[in-house]
Amino acid sequence: MRMPGLLAWRYSFEVAATQGQTPYFAVFEAEFADAAAMTAARASPQGQQAAADVANYATGGAIVIHYPVQNGTC
């Protein structure tokens, strides 16, 4: 929550696959204004601290992905 530029965050420990077993035990999503803001946040002392903590709870490692979000309405 202390990462600079963080606009919103969401997480879940209830990760399920629609078929078979999921390889993930949790999902965390962080929202930034753009890719540059995310990169700066990850390079910050707070981002480095969060990255160093991953091994304490994700013994199998973590996958970080970046994707632009498209808004839509129904």
N, C-alpha and C positions, 0 to 999 in steps of 0.2 A: 504493500500500500504506500510505501515511502518512495517508490521509484519516481524520478522526475518525469513529468509529462504524461503520467498514467491518467487516462480519462475514466476508465471503468475496468472492472475485472469480475470474472465469473469462474466458478469451478464446480466439479461434481465428482463424487466418489462412486456414483451409481452408473458405471459405464458398461453398456451391454451391446453386443453385436446383434444384428438382425438375423444372422445365421452363424452358427458355430460359436467359438469362444473368442472373446476379444483379448488381445495381448496387453491391453491397458487397464490399469487399476484406477486411474484418475485422469481428469482433463482439467486444465487451467487455461483460461483465455484472458488476455490482457488487451485493452484497447488503447491505441495511441493515435495521434492526429495523422501520422504518416510513417513511412519506413524509417526516415531519418530520426524521428523522435524515438522510435523503438530502439534503434541502434544506439542512440545517445543514452537512453535509459539503461540498456544492458551494459554499457561501458562505464556507467557511473559507479561510485562506491556501493550504492544500494543494490544495483544490478549484479555487481561482482559478488556481493555477499549472498544474494539469492542463488546465483549460479553455484557457489561453493557449497550451499546447503543441499543441493539436489541429491548428492550421494547419501545423505542421511535418511532419505525416505524413498528414493527411487533406485533401489539397488541394481536394477536392470538397466539403468540409464534413462535418459529422457530424450524425446524428439521435439525439437523446436521448429515450427513452421511459420511462415509469414504469408498472409494472403490479404488482398484488398477486399473490403466488404462492399457489396452492392445492396443498396436499400431498395425495397419493393413494397408494394401495397397490393392488397387483394380487392 
